[in-house]
Amino acid sequence: MFRSTATVAAATAMSLLTATGHGSLAIAQGTSGSNAVVVDGTNFALNGASMSYVFHANSTTGDLVSDHFGATVSGTIPAPKEPAVNGWVGMPGRIRREFPDQGRGDFRIPAVRIRQTAGYTVSDLQYQSHEVVDGKPALPGLPATFGEAGDVTTLVVHLYDNYSAVAADLSYSVFPEFDAVVRSVNVTNKGKGNITIENLASLSVDFPLEDLDLVSLRGDWAREANRERRRVEYGVQGFGSSTGYSSHLHNPFFALVHPSTTESQGEAWGFNLVYTGSFSAQVEKGSQGLTRALIGFNPDQLSWNLGPGETLTSPECVSVYSKDGIGGMSRKFHRLYRKHLIRSKFATSDRPPLLNSWEGVYFDFNQSSIETLAEQSAALGIRLFVMDDGWFGDKYPRTSDNAGLGDWTPNPDRFPDGLEPAVEEITNLTVNHTSSEKLRFGIWVEPEMVNPNSSLYREHPDWALHAGPYPRTERRNQLVLNLALPEVQDFIIDFMTDLLNSADISYIKWDNNRGIHEAPSPSTDHEYMLGVYRVFDTLTARFPDVLWEGCASGGGRFDAGVLHYFPQIWTSDNTDGVDRVTIQFGTSLAYPPSAMGAHLSAVPNHQTGRTVPLEFRAHVAMMGGSFGLELDPATLQNNPEVPELIQMAERVNPLVLNGDLYRLRLPEESQWPAALFVAEDGSQAVLFYFQLSPNVNHAAPWVRLQGLDPEASYTVDGDETYTGATLMNLGLQYTFDTEYGSKVVFLEKQ
């Protein structure tokens, strides 16, 4: 419901002092939903449990000016010294701004650039009004965080350009429990001519003069989410994606931290775009020493036309503040996303250990061999069997990656009676080590793609993305369907509905194996994403009991936009246990381990050729919310360790799905990386400890735990009992005889 400005101001008057031209504010510790947003005139305070975000509207210029984003402040905020204006940089370039435009004296990177009807790109968006909303409105056509009154409060600030009749609404949603501020922007053309949005950042925040480091995630196929930390220098530095998707190359996340900030101490500000398309993240330390950070659309792939009365809504950016280091920032993201982003019923429960057929048999299978694989899987204690690529195609059978995509009918040579008999046979199998549980069945699809060797492409070549007469570049022998077209969206919705209705399918792996080339216009990229989101929204609402997993050649679309619809994502096609430590630790900077698909695969590893002990590979895979096997189960039939490891994974899984993650040591900094998961209620914890290289004739380190109750006692693996203080201040010590050693340690609070 909407509350008037007057009502809010009256209710919070005792907490505020009168502002004189700039911000004042302050709600101290113990913030509740009722004072998450505090308004006094045109001064605005967004308050979390240990965070304040403060800004105001300048009474003369109407510009929104930032005052503070960081640890809780209270009372009157000291006014900054009025900067002297000398040289070429005007006053707009010397202050901290909430929504910086271009062309009026601020030479730093802008948050918005609008090409007006007459062709110029000058804007003057000034404060007009505001409103406060209990809860959080949905974003039209876009994934977004959600919450009810009491969980989240939203401030909407309305800006207007009197010269061009363009309006902008800045939406700030505050989740106090997580010290999170979520922002998105609506730009509306209220004039009579067409305008073009050339650049639009979902969030822009200016920091005061101080030294900062930029933390981000970079990589490529099979080496996603490598942590990068660099000093913020004068000038612009940044990254993004132009692939049409969030990409393996750079993730739509970054953090700003002080140079002294570590995993466990110091200030950290995290920013994560809830979007699956191309994006841009930029940080600029301007000539005055202030640091500006923005994230939003990639301006090279926007150029969005707005006719009279039309609106463009940006994706939202989640920003989180932590005074407890980078690890504290990550835990706030994780809790927020588990409770207020991932809407699936599987967000924090029911992730059965699975076996995926891909690395076991690739394209070489038929109904009989698939049923045998499923039977062998059930014998190991696997609860979900997933048939990967190669099951479909009639005229163009999918027996390799050069044909069949788009023709989603079972291959009659492999499944002469369709899928239903095979699925029925598989789902009648009893899972070993259970009393009567039946094996579940899942299947792989790649709905956004098409092979030129397919009936679909022969019938609808215009459905593939293309730029007029230019050649259509194939990657992995395939093209991208244009999901900006409603008829393509409907085709995918219809065939997926038919597939899921055809048999007892309880899991879908939704893959995407190439980037976008030859888009017909810059705006196609966002139109495509809106189409993808319509498809995701329709299908997940229609089939809420299906467990959906996102995949894009591994982690090519591991982003918060996908997580809104799918509770888990395949983290990387690289299943090497050693590489996966780095990939999974990096991914956890922003995304909860509960969302990660992680599998134990065969050795020598199919991506790296490395041979790593079975136990090590299994322990690494257990750190993902979706534990599984990626191999031929026949190779494990006589190995008694495997059922025990699967049972251990099931014991660990509730802590991974719901617990708080502490990265105790990082793989890029130590050959003994370690992580601890602690239950939300503190009753249990599990330690993952690894050794990457031999440690011959040398002392072994101690690993100090975190997140425990220092006054409580804990049993370690049901044996010795130690206080939380001892475990956190002294720690535990383990030794290994060889490289690639690993240990999983269970702790119980007494």
C-alpha positions in Angstrom: 0.0 0.0 0.0 1.1 3.6 -0.6 1.8 5.9 2.3 1.9 9.7 1.9 5.0 11.7 2.5 3.3 13.6 5.3 2.4 10.4 7.1 6.0 9.1 6.9 7.5 12.3 7.9 5.2 12.6 11.0 5.9 9.0 12.0 9.6 9.5 11.9 10.0 13.1 13.1 11.5 12.2 16.4 14.3 10.4 14.5 15.1 13.3 12.3 16.5 16.8 12.6 15.5 19.5 10.1 17.6 19.4 7.0 19.2 22.6 5.7 19.8 22.1 2.0 21.4 18.7 2.3 20.8 15.3 3.9 20.0 14.5 7.5 19.0 11.2 8.8 19.3 8.5 11.0 17.9 5.5 12.4 20.3 3.6 14.6 20.6 -0.1 15.4 17.6 -2.4 15.5 16.0 -1.2 12.3 12.6 -2.7 11.6 10.4 -2.6 8.5 8.5 0.5 9.7 11.6 2.7 9.6 13.5 1.0 6.7 12.7 4.2 4.7 12.7 7.5 6.5 11.7 10.6 4.7 12.0 14.2 5.9 11.0 16.6 3.1 13.4 15.7 0.3 15.9 14.0 2.5 15.8 10.2 2.2 17.3 7.5 4.5 17.3 3.8 3.7 18.2 1.8 6.7 19.2 -1.8 7.3 20.2 -3.7 10.4 23.8 -2.3 10.2 23.6 -0.1 7.1 22.5 3.4 6.0 22.0 4.7 2.5 21.3 8.4 2.5 20.6 11.0 -0.2 18.7 14.2 -0.8 17.3 16.4 -3.6 19.1 19.6 -4.0 16.6 22.4 -3.4 18.1 24.6 -6.1 19.0 22.3 -8.9 16.6 19.4 -8.3 19.5 17.0 -8.6 19.7 13.9 -6.4 22.8 14.0 -4.3 24.4 11.1 -2.4 25.3 11.6 1.2 26.3 8.2 2.6 26.3 4.5 1.8 27.9 2.4 4.5 27.7 1.6 8.2 24.7 3.0 10.2 24.7 6.7 10.8 22.4 8.6 13.0 21.5 12.2 13.8 22.5 15.1 11.5 25.0 14.3 8.8 27.8 16.9 8.5 27.5 18.9 5.3 30.4 18.4 3.0 32.6 21.4 2.3 31.4 23.4 -0.7 33.8 22.5 -3.5 35.5 25.4 -5.3 34.7 25.4 -9.0 37.9 26.1 -10.9 38.8 24.9 -14.4 36.6 22.9 -16.7 34.8 20.7 -14.3 31.6 22.3 -13.1 29.7 21.7 -9.8 27.9 18.6 -11.2 31.3 17.0 -11.7 32.5 17.7 -8.1 29.6 16.2 -6.1 28.3 12.7 -5.4 25.2 12.1 -7.6 22.5 9.5 -7.6 21.5 9.5 -11.2 24.1 11.4 -13.2 23.3 12.5 -16.7 25.5 13.7 -19.6 26.2 17.0 -21.1 25.8 19.5 -18.3 29.3 19.7 -16.7 29.7 16.3 -15.2 32.4 14.7 -17.4 32.3 11.4 -15.5 30.6 8.3 -16.9 26.8 8.9 -17.0 24.0 6.6 -15.6 21.7 7.7 -18.4 22.1 8.9 -22.0 18.9 9.8 -23.9 19.0 10.9 -27.6 16.1 13.4 -27.7 13.8 13.9 -30.7 15.9 16.7 -32.0 19.1 14.6 -31.8 20.9 16.0 -28.8 21.8 13.9 -25.7 21.5 16.5 -23.0 19.1 15.7 -20.1 18.1 17.6 -17.0 16.1 15.2 -14.8 15.0 17.0 -11.6 13.3 15.8 -8.5 9.5 16.1 -8.8 7.9 13.9 -6.0 8.2 10.6 -4.2 6.2 7.8 -2.6 6.8 5.0 -0.2 5.4 1.5 -0.8 5.0 -1.3 1.8 6.5 -4.4 0.1 8.0 -4.4 -3.3 6.2 -4.1 -6.7 7.2 -6.6 -9.4 9.1 -5.4 -12.5 7.2 -5.8 -15.7 8.6 -8.7 -17.7 11.8 -8.9 -15.7 13.1 -11.2 -12.9 13.3 -9.4 -9.5 13.6 -9.9 -5.8 10.3 -10.1 -4.0 9.0 -9.6 -0.5 6.0 -8.6 1.6 5.5 -5.7 3.9 7.7 -6.3 6.9 10.4 -7.9 4.6 11.0 -4.9 2.3 10.0 -1.3 1.9 10.2 0.6 -1.4 10.9 4.3 -2.0 10.1 5.6 -5.5 11.6 8.9 -6.5 10.0 10.6 -9.5 12.3 12.8 -11.7 11.2 14.9 -14.7 13.0 16.8 -17.4 10.9 19.9 -18.2 12.8 20.5 -21.4 12.2 17.2 -23.0 9.1 15.8 -21.2 11.0 12.7 -20.2 10.3 11.1 -16.8 12.5 8.8 -14.7 11.3 6.8 -11.7 14.1 5.5 -9.4 12.9 2.6 -7.3 14.8 1.8 -4.1 13.7 -1.3 -2.2 15.3 -1.9 1.2 15.6 -5.4 2.7 16.7 -4.4 6.3 17.6 -7.9 7.4 20.2 -8.2 4.7 21.6 -4.6 4.6 20.5 -4.6 0.9 19.2 -1.8 -1.3 17.8 -2.9 -4.7 17.4 -0.3 -7.4 15.9 -0.2 -10.8 14.9 2.7 -13.1 11.9 3.4 -15.3 12.3 6.0 -18.1 9.1 7.2 -19.8 8.6 9.3 -22.8 5.9 11.9 -22.0 6.6 14.0 -25.0 5.2 13.9 -28.6 8.2 12.6 -30.5 10.3 9.5 -30.4 13.4 9.3 -28.2 16.2 6.7 -27.9 17.7 5.4 -24.7 21.3 4.8 -25.5 22.6 4.1 -22.0 20.8 3.2 -18.8 22.5 2.0 -15.5 20.3 0.2 -13.0 22.4 1.6 -10.2 24.9 4.4 -9.9 26.6 5.2 -6.6 29.3 7.7 -5.9 31.8 7.1 -3.1 33.8 9.8 -1.3 37.5 10.3 -1.6 39.1 7.1 -0.4 41.2 4.2 -1.6 39.2 1.3 -2.9 39.8 -2.1 -4.6 37.6 -3.6 -7.3 36.7 -7.3 -6.9 35.2 -9.1 -9.9 34.8 -12.5 -11.5 36.4 -13.3 -14.9 37.0 -16.4 -17.0 36.0 -18.3 -20.1 34.4 -21.6 -20.9 35.6 -24.2 -18.4 37.3 -21.7 -16.2 34.5 -19.5 -14.9 34.4 -17.3 -11.8 38.1 -16.6 -11.2 38.4 -13.9 -8.6 40.1 -10.7 -9.8 41.1 -7.9 -7.3 42.7 -4.7 -8.5 43.2 -1.2 -7.2 40.7 1.5 -8.3 43.0 4.0 -10.1 42.1 7.4 -11.7 40.2 6.9 -14.8 37.6 4.4 -16.0 38.0 0.7 -15.5 35.4 -1.9 -16.0 34.1 -5.0 -17.8 30.9 -6.4 -19.2 29.5 -8.8 -21.7 28.6 -8.3 -25.4 27.8 -12.0 -26.0 24.0 -11.4 -25.6 24.1 -13.2 -22.3 25.8 -12.6 -18.9 28.6 -14.9 -20.1 31.6 -16.9 -18.9 33.9 -14.0 -19.6 32.7 -11.6 -16.9 29.9 -12.1 -14.3 27.4 -9.3 -13.7 28.8 -8.8 -10.2 31.5 -6.7 -8.6 32.4 -5.5 -5.1 34.2 -2.4 -3.9 36.4 -2.9 -0.8 39.0 -1.1 1.1 42.6 -2.3 0.5 42.7 -3.7 4.0 39.4 -5.6 3.7 39.7 -9.4 3.9 37.3 -12.3 3.8 36.4 -11.8 7.5 36.9 -8.1 8.3 36.6 -4.7 6.8 34.0 -2.9 4.7 32.7 -4.4 1.4 30.0 -3.2 -1.0 28.6 -5.8 -3.4 26.6 -5.1 -6.6 24.8 -7.8 -8.6 22.7 -7.2 -11.7 19.5 -9.4 -11.8 19.8 -9.9 -15.6 20.8 -12.6 -18.1 21.7 -10.4 -21.1 24.7 -8.3 -22.1 25.7 -5.8 -19.4 28.2 -3.1 -18.6 29.9 -2.5 -15.2 32.2 0.5 -14.9 34.1 2.1 -12.1 35.6 5.6 -12.4 37.8 7.5 -10.1 37.3 11.0 -11.4 39.5 14.0 -11.4 38.3 15.1 -8.0 39.1 11.7 -6.5 35.5 10.6 -6.0 34.7 7.0 -7.2 31.6 6.3 -9.2 30.3 2.7 -9.8 27.6 1.8 -12.3 26.1 -1.4 -13.6 23.3 -1.9 -16.1 22.6 -2.4 -19.8 25.5 -2.7 -22.2 25.1 0.6 -24.2 26.5 -1.0 -27.3 23.4 -3.3 -27.3 20.6 -1.1 -26.3 19.6 1.9 -28.5 16.0 1.5 -27.3 13.4 3.5 -29.1 10.6 5.0 -26.9 7.5 6.4 -28.6 5.1 8.8 -26.8 3.8 7.2 -23.6 6.2 4.2 -23.7 8.5 3.1 -20.9 11.8 1.2 -20.6 12.4 -0.6 -17.3 15.9 -1.4 -16.4 16.9 -4.7 -14.7 17.4 -4.3 -11.0 20.7 -4.2 -9.2 21.1 -5.7 -5.7 23.6 -3.8 -3.6 24.7 -5.1 -0.2 26.8 -3.6 2.5 29.0 -5.6 4.9 31.2 -4.5 7.7 32.4 -8.1 8.2 34.5 -8.4 5.1 33.9 -10.0 1.7 32.6 -13.2 3.4 29.9 -11.1 5.3 28.9 -9.6 2.0 28.5 -13.0 0.4 26.4 -14.4 3.2 24.0 -11.5 2.9 23.6 -12.1 -0.8 23.1 -15.8 -0.2 20.4 -15.4 2.4 18.6 -12.7 0.4 18.6 -14.8 -2.7 17.4 -18.0 -1.1 14.5 -16.2 0.6 13.6 -13.3 -1.8 14.9 -14.1 -5.3 14.6 -17.8 -6.0 10.9 -18.5 -6.2 11.0 -22.2 -6.8 9.7 -24.7 -4.2 13.1 -26.3 -4.5 15.0 -23.2 -3.3 16.2 -24.8 -0.1 15.0 -28.4 -0.2 14.6 -31.7 -2.1 17.7 -31.8 -4.3 18.2 -35.5 -5.0 21.6 -36.8 -5.8 21.6 -37.4 -9.6 23.5 -39.0 -12.4 23.7 -37.2 -15.7 24.5 -39.4 -18.8 26.6 -36.9 -20.7 30.2 -37.7 -19.8 29.3 -41.4 -19.4 28.0 -42.0 -22.9 27.7 -38.7 -24.8 25.6 -39.3 -27.9 26.0 -43.1 -27.9 22.8 -44.6 -26.4 19.4 -46.0 -27.1 16.4 -47.0 -25.0 17.9 -50.2 -23.8 21.3 -48.7 -22.8 19.6 -45.8 -21.1 17.4 -48.1 -19.0 20.6 -50.0 -18.1 22.3 -46.8 -17.0 19.3 -45.9 -14.9 19.3 -49.3 -13.3 23.0 -49.0 -12.4 22.4 -45.5 -11.0 19.6 -46.7 -8.8 21.8 -49.5 -7.5 24.3 -46.9 -6.3 21.7 -44.9 -4.4 21.1 -42.2 -7.0 17.6 -40.7 -6.8 17.4 -38.9 -10.1 18.6 -40.1 -13.5 19.1 -37.5 -16.2 19.2 -38.3 -19.9 21.3 -35.7 -21.6 21.7 -34.7 -25.3 21.0 -37.1 -28.1 17.4 -38.4 -27.5 15.6 -36.4 -30.2 15.3 -35.8 -34.0 13.4 -37.7 -36.7 14.4 -36.7 -40.2 17.6 -35.1 -38.7 18.5 -37.4 -35.8 20.6 -36.0 -33.0 23.5 -38.4 -33.1 26.1 -35.7 -32.9 26.1 -31.9 -32.4 25.5 -31.1 -36.1 21.8 -31.9 -36.4 18.5 -32.1 -34.7 18.2 -29.0 -32.5 14.7 -27.6 -32.9 13.1 -31.0 -33.7 12.0 -32.0 -30.2 10.5 -35.4 -31.0 12.1 -38.6 -29.7 14.4 -40.3 -32.2 12.3 -43.2 -33.5 15.4 -45.4 -34.0 16.4 -45.0 -30.4 12.9 -44.7 -28.8 10.5 -46.5 -31.3 7.5 -46.1 -28.9 8.4 -42.6 -27.7 9.7 -41.6 -24.3 6.9 -42.8 -22.2 7.7 -46.5 -22.0 11.4 -45.8 -21.2 10.5 -43.2 -18.6 7.9 -45.6 -17.0 10.5 -48.3 -16.8 13.0 -46.0 -15.2 10.6 -44.4 -12.7 9.5 -47.9 -11.5 13.1 -48.7 -10.4 13.6 -48.7 -6.6 16.5 -46.6 -5.3 19.0 -48.8 -3.4 19.5 -47.9 0.3 15.9 -46.7 0.5 12.8 -48.7 1.6 10.7 -48.0 -1.5 11.7 -44.7 -3.1 11.4 -44.7 -6.9 14.0 -43.3 -9.2 13.1 -39.9 -10.7 13.7 -39.1 -14.4 15.1 -35.9 -15.9 15.9 -34.8 -19.4 18.2 -32.3 -21.3 16.9 -29.7 -23.7 18.4 -26.7 -25.6 15.2 -24.8 -26.6 16.7 -21.5 -27.7 18.9 -23.0 -30.4 18.5 -24.6 -33.8 20.7 -26.6 -36.1 20.6 -25.7 -39.9 20.2 -29.5 -40.3 16.7 -29.6 -38.8 13.1 -29.6 -40.0 12.5 -26.5 -37.9 15.2 -24.5 -39.7 14.0 -25.7 -43.1 10.5 -24.6 -42.3 11.4 -21.3 -40.5 14.8 -20.0 -41.5 13.6 -16.5 -40.6 13.3 -17.6 -36.9 17.1 -17.7 -36.5 18.8 -14.5 -35.6 20.3 -12.9 -38.6 21.4 -9.5 -39.9 19.9 -9.2 -43.4 22.3 -10.6 -46.1 25.2 -11.2 -43.7 26.4 -14.8 -43.3 24.9 -16.6 -40.3 27.8 -17.6 -38.1 27.5 -21.1 -36.7 29.0 -22.1 -33.3 28.8 -25.7 -32.3 27.0 -26.2 -35.6 24.0 -24.2 -34.4 22.2 -20.9 -34.7 20.2 -18.9 -32.1 16.5 -18.7 -32.4 15.1 -15.2 -32.2 13.2 -15.2 -28.9 12.3 -11.6 -29.5 9.6 -13.0 -31.8 6.3 -14.0 -30.0 5.9 -17.0 -32.4 9.2 -18.4 -31.4 8.4 -18.0 -27.7 5.0 -19.7 -28.3 6.8 -22.6 -30.2 9.1 -23.2 -27.2 6.3 -23.0 -24.6 4.2 -25.4 -26.6 6.8 -28.1 -27.3 8.1 -28.0 -23.7 4.5 -28.3 -22.4 3.9 -31.3 -24.7 7.2 -32.9 -23.6 6.5 -32.5 -19.9 3.0 -33.8 -20.4 4.2 -36.8 -22.4 5.9 -38.7 -19.5 6.7 -38.5 -15.8 9.6 -36.0 -16.1 10.6 -34.3 -12.8 13.7 -32.4 -13.9 14.7 -30.3 -16.8 18.3 -29.3 -17.7 17.9 -26.2 -19.9 21.1 -25.6 -21.9 22.4 -22.9 -24.1 25.7 -23.5 -26.0 26.7 -20.3 -27.9 26.6 -16.6 -27.8 24.5 -14.3 -30.0 26.0 -13.1 -33.4 24.4 -11.1 -36.2 21.6 -9.5 -34.2 19.4 -7.4 -36.6 19.6 -4.3 -34.3 21.2 -3.3 -30.9 17.8 -3.5 -29.2 17.3 -7.1 -30.2 19.4 -8.3 -27.3 17.0 -6.9 -24.7 14.0 -7.9 -26.7 15.4 -11.4 -26.8 15.9 -11.4 -23.0 12.3 -10.3 -22.4 11.2 -13.2 -24.6 13.4 -15.6 -22.6 11.9 -14.4 -19.4 8.3 -14.8 -20.7 9.1 -18.4 -21.6 10.8 -19.1 -18.2 7.9 -17.5 -16.3 5.2 -19.3 -18.2 6.8 -22.8 -18.0 7.9 -22.6 -14.4 4.5 -21.4 -13.3 2.8 -24.1 -15.4 5.1 -26.9 -14.0 6.0 -25.9 -10.4 6.8 -29.5 -9.4 9.6 -29.8 -12.0 13.1 -29.1 -10.8 14.6 -26.8 -13.4 18.4 -26.4 -13.9 19.9 -23.6 -16.0 23.0 -24.2 -18.1 24.9 -22.4 -20.7 28.0 -24.4 -21.7 28.4 -24.5 -17.9 28.4 -21.1 -16.2 27.7 -18.9 -19.2 24.5 -17.7 -17.6 25.2 -18.1 -13.9 23.3 -15.0 -12.9 20.6 -13.8 -10.6 18.1 -13.4 -13.5 18.1 -17.1 -14.2 18.0 -17.9 -10.5 14.7 -16.1 -10.2 13.1 -18.9 -12.2 15.5 -21.9 -11.8 16.8 -22.8 -8.3 20.1 -24.2 -9.6 22.6 -23.7 -12.4 25.3 -25.9 -13.8 28.4 -24.1 -12.5 30.9 -25.2 -15.2 31.5 -27.8 -17.9 34.9 -28.3 -16.2 34.3 -31.1 -13.7 37.9 -31.4 -12.6 37.8 -31.5 -8.8 40.8 -29.2 -8.4 39.7 -26.6 -10.8 36.2 -26.7 -9.4 37.4 -25.6 -6.0 38.4 -22.2 -7.5 35.3 -22.0 -9.7 32.9 -22.8 -6.9 34.6 -20.5 -4.3 34.6 -17.7 -6.9 30.9 -18.2 -7.8 30.0 -18.1 -4.1 31.1 -14.4 -4.0 27.6 -13.5 -5.0 25.6 -16.7 -5.5 24.5 -19.2 -2.9 26.2 -22.6 -3.0 22.6 -24.0 -2.9 22.3 -22.8 -6.5 25.4 -24.7 -7.8 25.3 -27.9 -9.8 28.4 -29.9 -9.0 29.2 -33.4 -10.2 31.8 -36.1 -9.5 33.2 -37.1 -12.9 35.5 -39.8 -14.3 39.3 -39.7 -14.4 41.4 -38.9 -16.2 39.1 -35.8 -16.3 37.6 -35.1 -19.7 38.5 -31.4 -19.7 41.9 -31.3 -18.0 43.2 -34.9 -18.2 44.0 -34.8 -14.5 43.6 -37.8 -12.2 42.2 -36.9 -8.8 41.2 -39.3 -6.1 37.5 -40.3 -6.0 37.0 -38.9 -2.4 38.5 -35.5 -3.3 36.2 -35.2 -6.3 33.2 -36.2 -4.3 34.0 -33.8 -1.5 34.3 -30.9 -3.9 31.0 -31.8 -5.5 29.3 -31.9 -2.1 29.8 -28.2 -1.7 27.2 -27.6 -4.4 23.4 -27.6 -3.7 22.9 -30.2 -6.5 25.3 -33.1 -6.0 25.6 -35.6 -8.8 27.7 -38.0 -10.9 28.8 -37.3 -14.4 30.2 -40.7 -15.7 29.3 -44.2 -16.6 27.9 -45.9 -13.5 29.2 -49.3 -14.6 32.7 -48.1 -13.7 31.6 -47.7 -10.1 29.6 -50.9 -9.5 32.2 -52.7 -7.5 33.4 -49.6 -5.5 31.9 -49.7 -2.0 33.0 -46.1 -1.4 30.5 -44.6 -3.9 27.2 -45.4 -2.0 28.9 -44.1 1.2 29.9 -40.9 -0.5 26.4 -40.4 -1.9 25.0 -40.9 1.6 27.5 -38.4 2.9 26.4 -35.9 0.3 22.8 -36.3 1.4 23.8 -35.6 5.0 25.7 -32.5 4.0 23.1 -31.2 1.5 20.7 -29.5 4.0 23.6 -27.4 5.4 24.6 -26.4 1.9 21.1 -25.5 0.9 20.3 -23.5 4.0 23.5 -22.7 5.8 25.9 -19.8 6.0 29.2 -20.2 4.0 32.5 -19.1 5.5 35.4 -19.3 3.0 38.2 -20.0 5.5 41.0 -20.1 3.0 41.0 -19.3 -0.7 42.5 -21.6 -3.3 44.3 -18.7 -5.0 46.1 -17.8 -1.7 46.7 -21.2 -0.1 47.3 -24.8 -1.1 44.9 -25.7 1.8 41.6 -24.1 0.8 38.8 -24.6 3.3 35.2 -23.7 3.7 32.7 -24.1 6.6 28.9 -24.3 6.3 27.0 -23.4 9.5 23.3 -24.1 10.0 21.2 -20.9 10.3 20.3 -21.9 13.8 23.9 -22.7 14.7 23.2 -26.3 15.7 25.4 -28.0 13.1 28.4 -27.2 10.8 30.4 -29.0 8.3 34.0 -28.3 7.3 35.5 -29.0 3.9 39.3 -29.1 4.0 41.6 -29.7 1.0 45.3 -30.1 0.2 46.2 -29.3 -3.4 50.0 -30.1 -3.4 52.2 -32.6 -1.6 53.4 -31.4 1.8 56.5 -33.6 2.4 58.5 -33.5 5.6 56.8 -30.2 6.7 54.5 -29.0 9.4 50.8 -28.9 8.6 48.8 -25.7 9.2 45.8 -25.3 11.6 42.5 -24.1 10.1 40.6 -21.6 12.3 36.8 -21.9 12.0 34.3 -19.0 12.0 30.7 -18.4 12.7 30.5 -20.6 15.8 29.2 -19.7 19.3 32.4 -19.1 21.3 30.6 -20.1 24.6 29.2 -23.4 23.2 30.8 -26.8 23.0 31.0 -28.8 19.7 31.7 -32.4 19.1 33.9 -33.0 16.1 33.0 -36.0 14.0 31.2 -37.5 17.0 34.5 -37.8 18.9 36.3 -35.0 20.7 34.5 -32.0 22.1 35.9 -28.4 22.0 34.5 -25.0 22.7 33.6 -22.6 19.8 36.3 -20.2 21.1 38.9 -22.9 20.8 37.8 -23.9 17.3 37.8 -20.3 16.1 40.9 -19.1 17.8 43.1 -22.2 17.6 41.4 -24.4 15.1 41.8 -27.9 13.8 44.8 -29.6 12.2 44.8 -32.4 9.5 47.5 -34.0 7.5 47.5 -35.9 4.2 50.1 -38.3 2.7 49.7 -37.1 -0.9 48.5 -34.3 -3.0 44.8 -33.9 -3.5 43.9 -34.8 0.0 40.5 -33.9 1.4 38.5 -34.1 4.6 34.8 -33.5 5.5 34.3 -32.9 9.2 30.9 -32.7 10.9 30.4 -30.5 14.0 27.4 -30.8 16.4 26.6 -28.1 18.9 26.1 -29.5 22.4 
